[in-house]
Amino acid sequence: MELAESLAAIALPCYIANATPVLVAKLLRRTHPLDFGLKLPDGHRLLGDGKSVEGFVSGVLAGTLMGWLLSFLGLSDVGRAFTLSVGTMMGDALGSFFKRRLGLRRGDPAPLLDQLSFLVVALVGYQLAYGDLSPLTATLLLLLTPPIHLATNYLAFRLGLKDKPW
């Protein structure tokens, strides 16, 4: 597979999965917290209200759907996209977990953690499941994702989909 195709096959399910919960939260207006309101001994929520059951499920479904669409181009398959999408949503939740432990509130910026936690967990999960992620593809995704993430978040902010531009 060519480098551009490899990047698309990995990035698109991840990016779509990561972006979908923002849209779903705006559409539904009421969601159910993924952590069910659980507070840890540090007094902070496990994840916070920003991570919802609806967001997690919709992210996995949308990323997997992207993989199904990419399969028509011979670039991916549903199983790989599902793995990437679940990893993306788990990584996003893990990022929120770390932010809560650091005492950061929902929406507070955490440079690189905000931009990369979803991708790192997705890539690790993908590599464990399939073992065919090239180091070049992984490196390029890790380098390209922060500016792409910042740009798309700014766009979502300008469109009124997010409260903060990061």
C-alpha positions as CSV (number, residue, x, y, z in Angstrom):
1,M,0.0,0.0,0.0
2,E,1.3,3.5,-0.9
3,L,2.1,5.9,1.9
4,A,-0.8,8.2,1.2
5,E,-3.2,5.3,1.2
6,S,-1.8,3.9,4.4
7,L,-2.1,7.3,6.1
8,A,-5.7,7.6,4.9
9,A,-6.6,4.1,6.0
10,I,-5.4,4.7,9.5
11,A,-6.1,8.4,10.0
12,L,-9.7,8.7,8.6
13,P,-11.4,6.2,10.9
14,C,-9.5,7.7,13.9
15,Y,-10.3,11.3,12.9
16,I,-13.9,10.6,12.2
17,A,-14.4,8.6,15.4
18,N,-12.7,11.5,17.4
19,A,-14.8,14.2,15.8
20,T,-18.2,12.5,15.9
21,P,-19.0,12.9,19.6
22,V,-18.8,16.7,19.3
23,L,-21.5,16.6,16.6
24,V,-23.6,14.1,18.5
25,A,-23.5,16.1,21.8
26,K,-24.7,19.2,19.9
27,L,-27.5,17.2,18.2
28,L,-28.7,15.4,21.3
29,R,-28.2,18.2,23.8
30,R,-28.5,15.6,26.6
31,T,-26.1,12.8,27.0
32,H,-25.2,10.2,29.7
33,P,-21.7,10.4,31.2
34,L,-19.5,7.5,30.3
35,D,-18.2,7.4,33.9
36,F,-21.8,7.5,35.3
37,G,-20.8,10.3,37.6
38,L,-18.1,8.3,39.5
39,K,-15.7,10.3,41.6
40,L,-12.3,8.9,42.6
41,P,-10.7,9.4,46.0
42,D,-9.0,12.5,44.7
43,G,-12.4,14.1,44.6
44,H,-12.4,14.5,40.8
45,R,-14.7,12.6,38.4
46,L,-13.2,9.6,36.6
47,L,-13.7,11.2,33.2
48,G,-16.2,14.1,33.5
49,D,-19.4,15.1,31.6
50,G,-17.4,15.6,28.4
51,K,-17.2,11.9,27.7
52,S,-20.6,10.3,27.1
53,V,-22.0,6.9,26.3
54,E,-23.6,8.4,23.2
55,G,-20.3,10.0,22.1
56,F,-18.3,6.8,22.6
57,V,-20.8,4.6,20.7
58,S,-21.3,7.1,17.9
59,G,-17.5,7.6,17.5
60,V,-17.0,3.8,17.2
61,L,-19.9,3.5,14.7
62,A,-18.8,6.5,12.6
63,G,-15.1,5.4,12.5
64,T,-16.2,1.9,11.6
65,L,-18.5,3.2,8.9
66,M,-15.6,5.2,7.4
67,G,-13.6,1.9,7.3
68,W,-16.5,0.3,5.5
69,L,-16.5,3.1,2.9
70,L,-12.7,2.8,2.6
71,S,-13.1,-0.9,1.9
72,F,-14.7,-0.1,-1.4
73,L,-11.4,1.6,-2.4
74,G,-9.5,-1.4,-1.1
75,L,-7.9,0.7,1.6
76,S,-9.3,-0.8,4.8
77,D,-11.8,-3.2,6.1
78,V,-14.5,-3.0,8.8
79,G,-12.4,-5.0,11.4
80,R,-9.4,-2.7,11.1
81,A,-11.6,0.4,11.3
82,F,-13.5,-0.9,14.3
83,T,-10.2,-1.6,16.1
84,L,-8.9,1.9,15.3
85,S,-12.3,3.5,16.3
86,V,-12.4,1.7,19.7
87,G,-8.8,2.6,20.3
88,T,-9.6,6.2,19.4
89,M,-12.5,6.5,21.8
90,M,-10.5,4.7,24.6
91,G,-7.6,7.0,24.0
92,D,-9.8,10.1,24.2
93,A,-11.3,8.8,27.4
94,L,-7.8,8.1,28.8
95,G,-6.8,11.6,28.0
96,S,-9.7,12.9,30.0
97,F,-8.8,10.6,32.8
98,F,-5.3,12.1,33.0
99,K,-6.7,15.6,32.7
100,R,-9.0,15.0,35.7
101,R,-6.0,13.6,37.7
102,L,-4.1,16.7,36.9
103,G,-7.0,18.8,38.3
104,L,-7.8,20.2,34.8
105,R,-11.4,21.0,34.1
106,R,-13.5,20.1,31.1
107,G,-12.3,22.3,28.2
108,D,-9.0,23.2,29.8
109,P,-6.1,22.8,27.3
110,A,-3.6,20.1,27.8
111,P,-1.1,20.5,24.8
112,L,-0.3,17.2,23.0
113,L,-2.4,15.2,25.4
114,D,-5.5,16.6,23.8
115,Q,-4.1,16.1,20.3
116,L,-2.5,12.7,20.6
117,S,-4.0,10.5,23.3
118,F,-6.7,9.3,21.0
119,L,-4.3,8.5,18.2
120,V,-1.6,6.8,20.4
121,V,-4.0,4.3,21.9
122,A,-5.6,3.6,18.5
123,L,-2.1,3.0,16.9
124,V,-1.0,0.8,19.8
125,G,-4.2,-1.2,19.6
126,Y,-4.0,-1.5,15.9
127,Q,-0.4,-2.7,16.0
128,L,-1.2,-5.3,18.7
129,A,-4.1,-6.6,16.7
130,Y,-2.6,-6.5,13.2
131,G,1.2,-6.0,13.5
132,D,1.5,-4.2,10.1
133,L,1.7,-0.6,11.0
134,S,4.8,0.8,9.4
135,P,7.0,3.1,11.6
136,L,6.9,5.7,8.9
137,T,3.1,5.8,8.8
138,A,3.0,6.0,12.6
139,T,5.6,8.7,12.8
140,L,3.9,10.8,10.1
141,L,0.5,10.5,11.8
142,L,2.0,11.5,15.2
143,L,3.6,14.6,13.5
144,L,0.7,15.6,11.3
145,T,-2.2,15.0,13.8
146,P,-1.5,17.9,16.3
147,P,-1.8,20.7,13.7
148,I,-4.7,19.0,12.0
149,H,-6.4,18.6,15.3
150,L,-5.9,22.2,16.3
151,A,-7.2,23.4,12.9
152,T,-10.3,21.2,13.0
153,N,-11.0,22.2,16.6
154,Y,-10.7,25.9,15.6
155,L,-13.1,25.3,12.7
156,A,-15.6,23.5,15.0
157,F,-15.3,26.5,17.4
158,R,-16.0,29.0,14.6
159,L,-19.0,26.9,13.5
160,G,-20.4,26.9,17.1
161,L,-19.9,23.2,17.7
162,K,-17.3,23.7,20.4
163,D,-17.1,26.2,23.3
164,K,-13.3,26.6,23.1
165,P,-11.0,26.8,20.0
166,W,-8.6,24.0,21.2
